[in-house]
Amino acid sequence: MMRLLRTRWFVIGAIVAVVAIPSAWLMARGTGTGGSKSVTGRVKRGDFKVVVTTAGDLRALRDIKITGPMTMQQAQIYQVKIQTLVPEGTLVKVGDTVAVLDRAPAATKMAEVSLALQKAQAQNEQAQLDSTLNLSKAREEMKTMELALEEKTIAKEQAKFEAPSIQRQAAIDLEKANRALAQAKLDYKTKTEQAQAKMREVGTDFQRQKNLMAMVQAVVQEFTITAPAAGMVIYMKEWNGKKRTAGAQVSSWDPTVATLPDLSGMESITYVNEIDIRKIAVGQPAVVSLDADPSKKLPGRVTAVANVGEQRPNADAKVFEVKVTLDKPDTTLRPGMTTGNAIETMAIKNALYIPLEAMSSEAGMPVVYKRSGGGVVKQEIETGAMNDDEVVVTRGLNENEELLLIPPPDGDKMEVARLPGSREKPKPVPAGDTAASKPVGSSVKPPSGAAKSAPTDKKGMVPLSPPPAKKG
């Protein structure tokens, strides 16, 4: 029993010691004015960098596109669904099947074209029959007119022994027969040209439907998509950022199904908000990290910055596309990997800098609370470049000085230690303080019974009286 009690007291003592040590350490950190506990930081000297950090995706610099039929638009097939697609990352050889497109739209179009082709063929045959019939009738009519002309010629020869009136009538009948035959020949030529034009019209439509049918059949043959080269299949991304997988639509104006990237050259595609884009420029160094392997840091350089912003999905503000090209190839990289891009926009050698938490604002000027001796001084500073965590100090602090990261409770009542040559800012006038609000040299009514004030000059300044003369 005693042994159990000793063990219990030992455990309680250990817990008290664990709790007491951090408390004593916090109290040893020191107190600011007013005795409040505070957290401090140091003024550091070293290389200061301004870095813009964004997320992005890896992409190959060069790739081979695996596309569907390029003639879908000519075949009047505008959208087709991807029926099957090999898994992303599959290694394929030349001629291997990559995807199969849904043939339903092509079958519907083929049935439509087949009906149109049958109709055009029927019209072509009908035009041929009509032309044959009409021209046959015209030839028969001309033959009849030729016989009539021969009869009129015989009648005229027989009428030369008749009365002049009968001879004249025979001559008129012969002239009419000649004219009718000549007109029939002209009409036959015109009907022949009309028949030829009609045949060209229906023949053109018939040939167009035949060509369309042949094109649809050829497109259907290309609905089984094969790899044009050896490589790794990477899914194509659509305009909304989603990958084009099985079930997605392939359009005639964007028939790409997947890509075969060249892994020897990679770049990270990222998007920078409109606030930070002014800091980004081509040629700036960058460090690219991988979400899959945070320990791997890949050097790169900014190679392109978009001039026009765009509205991306799930983004509230406009963003600008930035391309970071990796300096060295890495065989472990794969397109589509999520990256972190740290783009170095500014570097300052041998700079003094402090944590952003240590800087406050007093009437529009930056100040810090630094330890001096056994107390705290509210010091004005001049600042330079700034990043997400720190700010450069150009004047007002020295290296290794200790700063409060949290202002003391009575910090607003402390006087500011101004920098030499710093322009004095007017102090705010308390409400109701009429005396303080009057300009220098203005007259203030003295209380009753007080002596009259000395006369003032034109500028409102009181002249100095000469010193009294010494006696004797």
BAVEX-164148 format. One record per residue (C-alpha): residue in three letters; x, y, z. Coordinates in nm, 4 decimals, always signed. Layout:
   resn          x          y          z
    ALA          X          Y          Z
...
//
This chain:
   resn          x          y          z
    MET    +0.0000    +0.0000    +0.0000
    MET    +0.2791    +0.2422    +0.0913
    ARG    +0.4570    +0.1558    -0.2297
    LEU    +0.1429    +0.2431    -0.4283
    LEU    +0.1132    +0.5803    -0.2500
    ARG    +0.4784    +0.6634    -0.3200
    THR    +0.4288    +0.5821    -0.6877
    ARG    +0.1202    +0.8049    -0.7046
    TRP    +0.2988    +1.0986    -0.5405
    PHE    +0.5894    +1.0519    -0.7813
    VAL    +0.3544    +1.0765    -1.0832
    ILE    +0.1833    +1.3869    -0.9423
    GLY    +0.5211    +1.5491    -0.8818
    ALA    +0.6295    +1.4787    -1.2389
    ILE    +0.3116    +1.6373    -1.3784
    VAL    +0.3624    +1.9486    -1.1662
    ALA    +0.7213    +1.9766    -1.2868
    VAL    +0.6156    +1.9454    -1.6533
    VAL    +0.3555    +2.2214    -1.6101
    ALA    +0.5842    +2.4447    -1.4087
    ILE    +0.8822    +2.4402    -1.6477
    PRO    +0.7020    +2.6106    -1.9475
    SER    +0.5451    +2.8637    -1.7111
    ALA    +0.8803    +2.9534    -1.5656
    TRP    +1.0286    +2.9768    -1.9177
    LEU    +0.7525    +3.2126    -2.0312
    MET    +0.8040    +3.4340    -1.7287
    ALA    +1.1763    +3.4317    -1.7954
    ARG    +1.1067    +3.5771    -2.1394
    GLY    +1.0689    +3.9097    -1.9715
    THR    +0.7855    +4.1586    -1.9335
    GLY    +0.7067    +4.4737    -2.1225
    THR    +0.5922    +4.7988    -1.9762
    GLY    +0.3191    +4.7412    -1.7332
    GLY    +0.4567    +4.3982    -1.6431
    SER    +0.2721    +4.2104    -1.9218
    LYS    +0.4189    +3.8938    -2.0683
    SER    +0.5377    +3.9252    -2.4249
    VAL    +0.6705    +3.7243    -2.7201
    THR    +0.9835    +3.8623    -2.8825
    GLY    +1.1805    +3.8362    -3.2030
    ARG    +1.5236    +3.9483    -3.3218
    VAL    +1.6487    +4.1861    -3.5874
    LYS    +1.8306    +3.9652    -3.8375
    ARG    +2.0852    +4.0393    -4.1062
    GLY    +2.1191    +3.8330    -4.4229
    ASP    +1.9913    +3.7812    -4.7751
    PHE    +1.6286    +3.8937    -4.8042
    LYS    +1.4048    +3.7499    -5.0732
    VAL    +1.0556    +3.8383    -5.1910
    VAL    +0.8887    +3.5198    -5.3139
    VAL    +0.5478    +3.4674    -5.4774
    THR    +0.4187    +3.1170    -5.4059
    THR    +0.1487    +2.9566    -5.6188
    ALA    +0.0163    +2.6108    -5.7025
    GLY    +0.0331    +2.4657    -6.0520
    ASP    +0.0419    +2.1552    -6.2688
    LEU    +0.3246    +1.9920    -6.4591
    ARG    +0.3022    +1.9763    -6.8364
    ALA    +0.5372    +1.8571    -7.1068
    LEU    +0.6943    +2.1244    -7.3235
    ARG    +0.6290    +1.9113    -7.6311
    ASP    +0.3742    +1.6386    -7.6926
    ILE    +0.2018    +1.4412    -7.9670
    LYS    -0.1745    +1.4757    -7.9768
    ILE    -0.3948    +1.1687    -8.0121
    THR    -0.6968    +1.2934    -8.2029
    GLY    -1.0230    +1.1600    -8.3304
    PRO    -1.1272    +1.1847    -8.6978
    MET    -1.0182    +1.5208    -8.8378
    THR    -1.2946    +1.5152    -9.1024
    MET    -1.5912    +1.4939    -8.8644
    GLN    -1.7055    +1.8445    -8.9547
    GLN    -1.7027    +1.7621    -9.3269
    ALA    -1.9080    +1.4532    -9.2477
    GLN    -2.1520    +1.6806    -9.0555
    ILE    -2.0786    +1.5011    -8.7257
    TYR    -2.0024    +1.7664    -8.4674
    GLN    -1.9918    +1.5921    -8.1281
    VAL    -1.9116    +1.2336    -8.0335
    LYS    -1.8861    +1.0691    -7.6934
    ILE    -1.5744    +0.8766    -7.5885
    GLN    -1.6990    +0.5223    -7.5316
    THR    -1.3798    +0.3661    -7.3983
    LEU    -1.0373    +0.5108    -7.3142
    VAL    -0.7273    +0.3356    -7.1827
    PRO    -0.6228    +0.4300    -6.8258
    GLU    -0.4083    +0.7393    -6.7924
    GLY    -0.0391    +0.6565    -6.7733
    THR    -0.0669    +0.3511    -6.9999
    LEU    +0.2456    +0.2876    -7.2068
    VAL    +0.1455    +0.2272    -7.5698
    LYS    +0.3229    +0.1369    -7.8917
    VAL    +0.2529    +0.2611    -8.2417
    GLY    -0.0853    +0.1312    -8.3586
    ASP    -0.2167    +0.0326    -8.0150
    THR    -0.5824    +0.1160    -7.9518
    VAL    -0.6166    +0.4197    -7.7252
    ALA    -0.9879    +0.5033    -7.7435
    VAL    -1.3128    +0.4043    -7.9125
    LEU    -1.5773    +0.6653    -7.9967
    ASP    -1.9508    +0.6101    -7.9796
    ARG    -2.0828    +0.5189    -8.3261
    ALA    -2.4456    +0.6149    -8.2542
    PRO    -2.4227    +0.9709    -8.3978
    ALA    -2.2444    +0.8341    -8.7061
    ALA    -2.5108    +0.5638    -8.7522
    THR    -2.7849    +0.8267    -8.7333
    LYS    -2.6029    +1.0452    -8.9835
    MET    -2.5425    +0.7495    -9.2127
    ALA    -2.9116    +0.6613    -9.2173
    GLU    -2.9963    +1.0255    -9.2957
    VAL    -2.7419    +1.0420    -9.5767
    SER    -2.8586    +0.7067    -9.7134
    LEU    -3.2153    +0.8376    -9.7517
    ALA    -3.0897    +1.1565    -9.9135
    LEU    -2.8738    +0.9480   -10.1489
    GLN    -3.1686    +0.7316   -10.2543
    LYS    -3.3785    +1.0407   -10.3189
    ALA    -3.1005    +1.2020   -10.5234
    GLN    -3.0587    +0.8810   -10.7242
    ALA    -3.4300    +0.8642   -10.7977
    GLN    -3.4314    +1.2274   -10.9076
    ASN    -3.1337    +1.1591   -11.1329
    GLU    -3.3081    +0.8644   -11.2968
    GLN    -3.6320    +1.0631   -11.3364
    ALA    -3.4435    +1.3474   -11.5005
    GLN    -3.2830    +1.1060   -11.7440
    LEU    -3.6220    +0.9583   -11.8383
    ASP    -3.7821    +1.3011   -11.8778
    SER    -3.4990    +1.4213   -12.0969
    THR    -3.5144    +1.1113   -12.3162
    LEU    -3.8924    +1.1406   -12.3574
    ASN    -3.8953    +1.5122   -12.4315
    LEU    -3.6127    +1.4949   -12.6833
    SER    -3.7709    +1.1923   -12.8500
    LYS    -4.0959    +1.3835   -12.8958
    ALA    -3.9091    +1.6827   -13.0357
    ARG    -3.7273    +1.4663   -13.2888
    GLU    -4.0561    +1.3058   -13.3945
    GLU    -4.2173    +1.6452   -13.4407
    MET    -3.9267    +1.7637   -13.6573
    LYS    -3.9584    +1.4515   -13.8727
    THR    -4.3280    +1.5261   -13.9222
    MET    -4.2477    +1.8870   -14.0126
    GLU    -3.9900    +1.7728   -14.2675
    LEU    -4.2611    +1.5553   -14.4369
    ALA    -4.5052    +1.8455   -14.4295
    LEU    -4.2411    +2.0666   -14.5896
    GLU    -4.1937    +1.8111   -14.8668
    GLU    -4.5731    +1.8034   -14.9296
    LYS    -4.5850    +2.1837   -14.9504
    THR    -4.2982    +2.1810   -15.1966
    ILE    -4.4860    +1.9355   -15.4264
    ALA    -4.8062    +2.1391   -15.3943
    LYS    -4.6255    +2.4534   -15.5024
    GLU    -4.4826    +2.2828   -15.8104
    GLN    -4.8308    +2.1602   -15.9087
    ALA    -4.9840    +2.5067   -15.8572
    LYS    -4.7793    +2.6738   -16.1274
    PHE    -5.0468    +2.5831   -16.3797
    GLU    -5.3177    +2.7234   -16.1548
    ALA    -5.4465    +3.0702   -16.1023
    PRO    -5.2095    +3.3249   -15.9525
    SER    -5.4018    +3.3243   -15.6220
    ILE    -5.3603    +2.9501   -15.5847
    GLN    -4.9914    +2.9782   -15.6688
    ARG    -4.9551    +3.2497   -15.4019
    GLN    -5.1314    +3.0360   -15.1427
    ALA    -4.9043    +2.7397   -15.2214
    ALA    -4.5971    +2.9625   -15.1792
    ILE    -4.7222    +3.0901   -14.8393
    ASP    -4.7858    +2.7352   -14.7168
    LEU    -4.4352    +2.6329   -14.8183
    GLU    -4.2850    +2.9347   -14.6365
    LYS    -4.4782    +2.8459   -14.3178
    ALA    -4.3560    +2.4892   -14.3355
    ASN    -3.9949    +2.6083   -14.3713
    ARG    -4.0265    +2.8486   -14.0795
    ALA    -4.1934    +2.5873   -13.8557
    LEU    -3.9175    +2.3377   -13.9265
    ALA    -3.6458    +2.5930   -13.8577
    GLN    -3.8138    +2.6900   -13.5287
    ALA    -3.8491    +2.3246   -13.4309
    LYS    -3.4787    +2.2731   -13.4840
    LEU    -3.3980    +2.5720   -13.2615
    ASP    -3.6411    +2.4455   -12.9946
    TYR    -3.4792    +2.1030   -13.0076
    LYS    -3.1401    +2.2555   -12.9403
    THR    -3.2797    +2.4535   -12.6481
    LYS    -3.4547    +2.1445   -12.5050
    THR    -3.1289    +1.9529   -12.5339
    GLU    -2.9458    +2.2224   -12.3347
    GLN    -3.2265    +2.2268   -12.0746
    ALA    -3.2053    +1.8501   -12.0387
    GLN    -2.8290    +1.8695   -11.9941
    ALA    -2.8622    +2.1436   -11.7289
    LYS    -3.1237    +1.9410   -11.5419
    MET    -2.9017    +1.6348   -11.5528
    ARG    -2.6080    +1.8359   -11.4184
    GLU    -2.8248    +1.9687   -11.1339
    VAL    -2.9576    +1.6351   -11.0187
    GLY    -2.6254    +1.4695   -11.0957
    THR    -2.4396    +1.7179   -10.8711
    ASP    -2.6745    +1.6550   -10.5802
    PHE    -2.6504    +1.2818   -10.6387
    GLN    -2.2691    +1.2975   -10.6422
    ARG    -2.2640    +1.5161   -10.3289
    GLN    -2.4723    +1.2634   -10.1398
    LYS    -2.2475    +0.9841   -10.2633
    ASN    -1.9380    +1.1724   -10.1414
    LEU    -2.1025    +1.2449    -9.8065
    MET    -2.1868    +0.8782    -9.7630
    ALA    -1.8285    +0.7796    -9.8432
    MET    -1.6964    +1.0389    -9.5958
    VAL    -1.9286    +0.9216    -9.3161
    GLN    -1.8191    +0.5639    -9.3771
    ALA    -1.4531    +0.6698    -9.3638
    VAL    -1.5104    +0.8667    -9.0402
    VAL    -1.6770    +0.5665    -8.8793
    GLN    -1.3691    +0.3609    -8.9619
    GLU    -1.1592    +0.6158    -8.7661
    PHE    -1.3741    +0.5919    -8.4525
    THR    -1.1236    +0.3366    -8.3268
    ILE    -0.8344    +0.5674    -8.2328
    THR    -0.4805    +0.4285    -8.2295
    ALA    -0.1507    +0.5678    -8.0992
    PRO    +0.0501    +0.7578    -8.3645
    ALA    +0.3727    +0.6995    -8.1675
    ALA    +0.5053    +0.5170    -7.8627
    GLY    +0.4731    +0.6838    -7.5242
    MET    +0.2644    +0.7340    -7.2122
    VAL    -0.1035    +0.8272    -7.2499
    ILE    -0.1991    +1.1474    -7.0661
    TYR    -0.5593    +1.2650    -7.0660
    MET    -0.6400    +1.5945    -7.2343
    LYS    -0.7743    +1.8778    -7.0154
    GLU    -1.0847    +2.0640    -7.1232
    TRP    -1.1466    +2.4403    -7.0949
    ASN    -1.2882    +2.4002    -6.7422
    GLY    -0.9809    +2.2164    -6.6166
    LYS    -1.1444    +1.8725    -6.6078
    LYS    -0.9738    +1.5814    -6.7769
    ARG    -1.1295    +1.4325    -7.0885
    THR    -1.2112    +1.0754    -6.9779
    ALA    -1.4513    +0.8044    -7.0969
    GLY    -1.7975    +0.9586    -7.1365
    ALA    -1.6639    +1.3037    -7.2289
    GLN    -1.7547    +1.4700    -7.5571
    VAL    -1.5104    +1.5133    -7.8470
    SER    -1.6027    +1.7946    -8.0850
    SER    -1.5129    +1.8488    -8.4475
    TRP    -1.3271    +2.1726    -8.3616
    ASP    -1.1301    +2.0072    -8.0764
    PRO    -1.0904    +1.6395    -8.1600
    THR    -0.7952    +1.5741    -7.9228
    VAL    -0.8591    +1.2761    -7.6952
    ALA    -0.5229    +1.2407    -7.5182
    THR    -0.1549    +1.3270    -7.5578
    LEU    +0.1789    +1.1476    -7.5668
    PRO    +0.4132    +1.3891    -7.3818
    ASP    +0.7869    +1.4211    -7.4314
    LEU    +0.9147    +1.3784    -7.0735
    SER    +1.2587    +1.5220    -7.1540
    GLY    +1.1283    +1.8778    -7.1108
    MET    +0.8736    +1.9825    -6.8457
    GLU    +0.7139    +2.3065    -6.7335
    SER    +0.4831    +2.4065    -6.4512
    ILE    +0.1684    +2.5960    -6.5485
    THR    +0.0455    +2.8185    -6.2690
    TYR    -0.1907    +3.1140    -6.2293
    VAL    -0.0984    +3.4308    -6.0363
    ASN    -0.3564    +3.6741    -5.9002
    GLU    -0.3784    +4.0267    -6.0341
    ILE    -0.2186    +4.1722    -5.7188
    ASP    +0.1070    +3.9759    -5.7456
    ILE    +0.1347    +3.9571    -6.1259
    ARG    +0.3060    +4.2976    -6.1443
    LYS    +0.5989    +4.1432    -5.9544
    ILE    +0.6435    +3.8561    -6.2024
    ALA    +0.8745    +3.8912    -6.5040
    VAL    +1.0285    +3.6571    -6.7578
    GLY    +1.3688    +3.5276    -6.6464
    GLN    +1.3038    +3.5289    -6.2705
    PRO    +1.4353    +3.2183    -6.0896
    ALA    +1.1909    +2.9786    -5.9281
    VAL    +1.1914    +2.6625    -5.7204
    VAL    +0.9315    +2.3997    -5.8087
    SER    +0.8265    +2.1430    -5.5474
    LEU    +0.6001    +1.8414    -5.5856
    ASP    +0.3038    +1.7643    -5.3636
    ALA    +0.3835    +1.3959    -5.4181
    ASP    +0.7424    +1.4464    -5.2929
    PRO    +0.7832    +1.7719    -5.0933
    SER    +1.1505    +1.6969    -5.0294
    LYS    +1.2325    +1.7326    -5.3996
    LYS    +1.3155    +2.0882    -5.5074
    LEU    +1.3538    +2.1517    -5.8807
    PRO    +1.5149    +2.4756    -6.0074
    GLY    +1.3402    +2.6570    -6.2877
    ARG    +1.2860    +2.9920    -6.4509
    VAL    +0.9844    +3.1982    -6.5599
    THR    +0.9565    +3.1723    -6.9376
    ALA    +0.6155    +3.3272    -7.0112
    VAL    +0.3733    +3.5664    -6.8414
    ALA    +0.0257    +3.6234    -6.9847
    ASN    -0.0684    +3.9816    -7.0711
    VAL    -0.4418    +3.9256    -7.0317
    GLY    -0.6140    +3.7879    -6.7220
    GLU    -0.8806    +3.5192    -6.7236
    GLN    -1.1514    +3.3928    -6.4931
    ARG    -1.0638    +3.0414    -6.3816
    PRO    -1.3071    +2.7953    -6.2200
    ASN    -1.3228    +2.8259    -5.8403
    ALA    -1.1400    +3.1618    -5.8524
    ASP    -1.3001    +3.4848    -5.7287
    ALA    -1.0604    +3.7233    -5.9062
    LYS    -0.8889    +3.7387    -6.2421
    VAL    -0.5642    +3.5404    -6.2694
    PHE    -0.2765    +3.5418    -6.5188
    GLU    -0.1110    +3.2315    -6.6599
    VAL    +0.2602    +3.1949    -6.5813
    LYS    +0.4900    +2.9252    -6.7211
    VAL    +0.7910    +2.8042    -6.5218
    THR    +1.0279    +2.5833    -6.7240
    LEU    +1.2405    +2.3346    -6.5289
    ASP    +1.6156    +2.3623    -6.5840
    LYS    +1.6933    +1.9903    -6.5746
    PRO    +1.4936    +1.6841    -6.6888
    ASP    +1.3764    +1.4340    -6.4280
    THR    +1.2560    +1.0897    -6.5267
    THR    +1.0316    +1.0645    -6.2203
    LEU    +0.8158    +1.3591    -6.3255
    ARG    +0.4760    +1.2977    -6.4786
    PRO    +0.2419    +1.5451    -6.6498
    GLY    -0.0486    +1.6511    -6.4309
    MET    +0.1454    +1.6395    -6.1027
    THR    +0.0506    +1.9191    -5.8623
    THR    +0.3369    +2.1603    -5.7978
    GLY    +0.4248    +2.4432    -5.5648
    ASN    +0.6014    +2.7297    -5.7402
    ALA    +0.8169    +2.9698    -5.5380
    ILE    +0.9046    +3.2523    -5.7791
    GLU    +1.1784    +3.4840    -5.6533
    THR    +1.0788    +3.8361    -5.7538
    MET    +1.3430    +4.0302    -5.5535
    ALA    +1.6678    +3.9551    -5.3683
    ILE    +1.8558    +4.1979    -5.1381
    LYS    +2.2039    +4.1109    -5.0113
    ASN    +2.3061    +4.1764    -4.6496
    ALA    +1.9761    +4.3358    -4.5433
    LEU    +1.8321    +4.3976    -4.1966
    TYR    +1.4850    +4.2535    -4.1597
    ILE    +1.2309    +4.1853    -3.8876
    PRO    +0.9129    +3.9760    -3.8555
    LEU    +0.6008    +4.1483    -3.9846
    GLU    +0.4330    +4.0852    -3.6481
    ALA    +0.6851    +4.3181    -3.4809
    MET    +0.5820    +4.6226    -3.6857
    SER    +0.2919    +4.8487    -3.5870
    SER    +0.1604    +5.1801    -3.7146
    GLU    +0.1514    +5.5089    -3.5254
    ALA    -0.0239    +5.7982    -3.7036
    GLY    +0.0766    +5.6537    -4.0383
    MET    +0.4427    +5.5826    -3.9543
    PRO    +0.5874    +5.2360    -3.8878
    VAL    +0.7049    +5.1713    -3.5301
    VAL    +0.8371    +4.8797    -3.3294
    TYR    +0.8615    +4.8072    -2.9586
    LYS    +1.2211    +4.7156    -2.8775
    ARG    +1.3838    +4.6233    -2.5516
    SER    +1.6338    +4.8740    -2.4204
    GLY    +1.7984    +4.8077    -2.0873
    GLY    +1.5260    +4.6955    -1.8507
    GLY    +1.2387    +4.8591    -2.0375
    VAL    +1.0716    +4.8949    -2.3759
    VAL    +1.1170    +5.1770    -2.6306
    LYS    +0.8641    +5.2673    -2.8984
    GLN    +1.0941    +5.3255    -3.1950
    GLU    +1.0155    +5.4775    -3.5358
    ILE    +1.1665    +5.2864    -3.8305
    GLU    +1.2010    +5.3172    -4.2066
    THR    +1.1057    +5.0104    -4.4070
    GLY    +1.1858    +4.8700    -4.7499
    ALA    +1.0809    +4.5564    -4.9354
    MET    +0.8329    +4.3191    -4.7757
    ASN    +0.7391    +3.9536    -4.8205
    ASP    +0.4733    +3.7361    -4.6614
    ASP    +0.6587    +3.7014    -4.3288
    GLU    +0.9244    +3.9724    -4.2959
    VAL    +1.0024    +4.3325    -4.3846
    VAL    +1.3339    +4.5068    -4.4531
    VAL    +1.4378    +4.7871    -4.2112
    THR    +1.6551    +5.0558    -4.3690
    ARG    +1.6857    +5.2825    -4.0612
    GLY    +1.6061    +5.2737    -3.6926
    LEU    +1.7280    +4.9313    -3.5763
    ASN    +2.0487    +4.7361    -3.5321
    GLU    +2.1235    +4.3708    -3.5752
    ASN    +2.0184    +4.1326    -3.2935
    GLU    +1.8016    +4.3906    -3.1168
    GLU    +1.5058    +4.2250    -2.9400
    LEU    +1.1560    +4.3303    -3.0487
    LEU    +0.8141    +4.2644    -2.9031
    LEU    +0.5885    +4.0758    -3.1430
    ILE    +0.2796    +4.1872    -2.9494
    PRO    +0.2463    +4.5554    -2.8492
    PRO    +0.2383    +4.6110    -2.4703
    PRO    -0.0974    +4.7079    -2.3153
    ASP    +0.0147    +5.0685    -2.2623
    GLY    +0.1893    +5.0961    -2.5981
    ASP    -0.0493    +5.3623    -2.7305
    LYS    +0.0487    +5.5916    -2.4418
    MET    +0.4234    +5.5629    -2.4985
    GLU    +0.6212    +5.8398    -2.6666
    VAL    +0.7740    +5.7562    -3.0048
    ALA    +1.1511    +5.7753    -3.0372
    ARG    +1.1752    +5.9623    -3.3665
    LEU    +1.4493    +5.9139    -3.6248
    PRO    +1.6918    +6.2009    -3.6904
    GLY    +1.5613    +6.4128    -3.9757
    SER    +1.2139    +6.2573    -3.9579
    ARG    +0.9361    +6.5003    -4.0428
    GLU    +0.7209    +6.5786    -3.7404
    LYS    +0.3571    +6.4916    -3.7910
    PRO    +0.0921    +6.7148    -3.6235
    LYS    -0.0628    +6.5613    -3.3150
    PRO    -0.4406    +6.5282    -3.3127
    VAL    -0.6223    +6.7992    -3.1107
    PRO    -0.8486    +6.6608    -2.8364
    ALA    -1.2156    +6.7436    -2.8796
    GLY    -1.3174    +7.0562    -2.6865
    ASP    -0.9618    +7.1825    -2.6350
    THR    -1.0184    +7.5342    -2.7707
    ALA    -0.6939    +7.6773    -2.6415
    ALA    -0.4852    +7.4181    -2.8153
    SER    -0.6724    +7.4748    -3.1385
    LYS    -0.5839    +7.8440    -3.1576
    PRO    -0.2867    +7.9452    -3.3789
    VAL    +0.0388    +8.0668    -3.2323
    GLY    +0.0194    +8.4373    -3.1456
    SER    -0.3603    +8.4530    -3.1236
    SER    -0.4995    +8.6496    -2.8292
    VAL    -0.6678    +8.4596    -2.5467
    LYS    -0.8923    +8.6570    -2.3157
    PRO    -0.7250    +8.6618    -1.9723
    PRO    -0.9254    +8.6005    -1.6606
    SER    -1.0762    +8.9015    -1.4823
    GLY    -0.8286    +9.0883    -1.2655
    ALA    -0.5263    +8.9687    -1.4547
    ALA    -0.2692    +9.2120    -1.5864
    LYS    -0.2970    +9.3247    -1.9429
    SER    -0.0730    +9.1447    -2.1864
    ALA    +0.2138    +9.3211    -2.3562
    PRO    +0.1436    +9.4776    -2.6963
    THR    +0.2140    +9.2595    -2.9961
    ASP    +0.3573    +9.3388    -3.3376
    LYS    +0.1858    +9.2936    -3.6728
    LYS    +0.2683    +8.9242    -3.6749
    GLY    +0.1122    +8.8726    -3.3350
    MET    +0.4488    +8.8155    -3.1608
    VAL    +0.5259    +8.9706    -2.8210
    PRO    +0.8437    +9.1921    -2.8417
    LEU    +1.1161    +9.1267    -2.5850
    SER    +1.1650    +9.4098    -2.3284
    PRO    +1.5199    +9.5410    -2.2797
    PRO    +1.7062    +9.4181    -1.9662
    PRO    +1.6896    +9.6535    -1.6631
    ALA    +1.9881    +9.8882    -1.6186
    LYS    +2.2345    +9.8134    -1.3354
    LYS    +2.2329   +10.0580    -1.0450
    GLY    +2.5427   +10.2537    -0.9496
//
